[in-house]
Amino acid sequence: MKTVCTFLLFSFLLSVCIQSIQASTLQISEYRGKRFTVQFDRQFFSRPDTRYTILDVNPGTHYLRIFLNDGMGIHRRHFSGRVLFEGAIQIPANSTVLALVEGHNQLSLANVVNECLPSSIAPPVPYIETSWNTSYPEYYIVNEQEFRHMKTVLSGQVFESTRMDVARQLLSQNYFSTSQITEMIQLFTFESSRLDFAKAAYPRTIDKNNYYMTFSAFSFDSSISELSRYIQSYS
């Protein structure tokens, strides 16, 4: 009987351990720092906030709704306010997933950081530097070594169109500072390419309030005016 009890206790502890290893964390932010409320599966978070952290998330597909706060909160499990995002998201195991609301029904699942598996069985994860500046949400941005490598790759492209394709791929996978984006803009030869890239890079910039610094990369006032209008319409 003692052996059976010991086996059952061991099995229970093992299942708890496995569940804890697989559980992930979801962090949700809004790119403008707006306050919002959240429905995650059957959970309702009614207190408006600029960031939510949901712990012990099981891996798999989950339902997520995000509402822009209008001061009303939640009433009988029905949120009031404009829906910023509604849809299914995929959460991997053993990870911290950073979700950034970038616009109407636009959710970017930023970098996923494996954190719980022992190093002997954890898949390799590239080093990513974290921006801890409290003026901005805690996004993951490239460090200077990675950024220098990216610039080398971009500079090595013979054709402007290929350089743009590579640059857009980098934008889809990383976040940058305004100063980094300005340097990348200057790698393009044509003014039109610089403008297109500046527009594409704006949503992936952590310090959007400094984006006016990119204006120095343009030769024509018309480009600056068009970029300014784009920023205003995006906001």
Residue pairs with C-beta under 8 A, 6 or more apart in sequence:
19 58
20 116
21 93
21 94
21 116
21 117
22 58
22 59
22 93
22 94
22 116
23 55
23 56
23 57
23 58
23 59
23 93
23 94
23 116
24 57
24 58
24 59
24 91
24 92
24 93
24 94
24 95
24 96
24 97
25 53
25 54
25 55
25 56
25 57
25 95
25 96
25 97
26 40
26 52
26 53
26 54
26 57
26 91
26 96
26 97
26 99
27 51
27 52
27 53
27 54
27 96
27 97
27 98
27 99
27 138
28 36
28 38
28 51
28 52
28 53
28 54
28 66
28 99
28 100
28 101
29 50
29 51
29 98
29 99
29 100
29 101
29 137
29 138
29 139
30 36
30 50
30 66
30 68
30 84
30 100
30 101
31 100
31 101
31 102
31 103
31 137
31 203
31 208
32 208
32 235
33 50
33 137
34 50
34 68
34 69
35 48
35 49
35 50
35 68
35 69
36 48
36 49
36 50
36 52
36 66
36 67
36 68
36 69
36 81
36 84
36 101
37 45
37 46
37 47
37 48
37 49
37 66
37 67
37 69
37 73
37 74
37 79
37 81
38 44
38 45
38 52
38 54
38 64
38 65
38 66
38 67
39 45
39 63
39 64
39 65
39 67
39 79
40 54
40 62
40 63
40 64
41 62
41 63
43 54
44 74
44 77
44 79
45 52
46 73
46 74
46 79
47 73
48 69
48 71
48 73
50 137
51 137
57 91
57 97
58 91
59 91
59 92
59 93
59 94
60 90
60 91
61 88
61 89
61 90
61 91
62 88
62 89
62 90
62 91
63 87
63 88
64 85
64 86
64 87
64 88
64 89
64 99
64 107
65 79
65 83
65 85
65 86
66 83
66 84
66 85
66 86
66 101
66 107
67 79
67 80
67 81
67 82
67 83
67 84
68 81
68 82
68 83
68 84
69 81
70 80
70 81
70 82
72 80
72 81
73 79
73 80
74 80
83 105
84 101
84 104
84 105
85 101
85 105
85 106
85 107
86 105
87 105
87 107
89 97
89 99
89 107
89 109
90 109
91 97
92 112
94 114
94 115
94 116
94 117
94 122
95 112
95 113
95 114
95 115
96 112
96 113
96 115
97 109
97 110
97 112
98 109
98 110
98 111
98 112
98 138
98 139
98 140
99 107
99 108
99 109
99 110
100 107
100 108
100 110
100 137
100 139
101 107
102 108
102 203
103 203
103 234
108 203
110 139
110 140
110 175
111 128
111 140
111 174
113 125
113 128
113 140
114 122
114 123
114 125
117 123
127 143
127 146
128 140
128 141
128 142
128 143
129 140
129 141
129 142
129 143
129 146
130 138
130 140
130 141
131 138
131 139
131 140
131 141
131 175
131 177
131 206
132 138
135 207
136 206
136 207
137 206
139 175
139 206
140 174
140 175
141 174
141 175
141 176
141 177
141 180
141 206
142 150
142 174
142 175
142 176
142 180
147 176
147 180
150 170
150 184
151 183
151 184
151 187
153 166
154 163
154 166
154 167
154 170
154 184
154 187
155 187
157 163
157 166
160 188
160 189
160 190
160 193
163 187
163 188
163 193
164 188
164 193
164 196
164 197
167 184
167 187
167 197
167 200
168 197
168 200
171 200
171 201
171 204
172 204
174 204
175 204
175 205
175 206
176 184
176 201
176 204
176 205
176 206
177 205
177 206
177 207
177 210
178 205
178 207
178 208
178 210
178 211
178 213
178 214
179 210
179 213
181 198
181 201
181 205
181 211
181 214
182 213
182 214
182 216
182 217
184 197
184 201
185 194
185 197
185 198
185 201
185 214
185 217
186 194
186 217
188 194
188 197
191 218
191 219
191 220
191 223
194 217
194 218
194 223
195 218
195 223
195 226
195 227
198 214
198 217
198 227
199 227
199 230
202 208
202 211
202 230
202 231
202 234
203 234
205 211
208 231
211 231
214 227
215 224
215 227
218 224
218 227
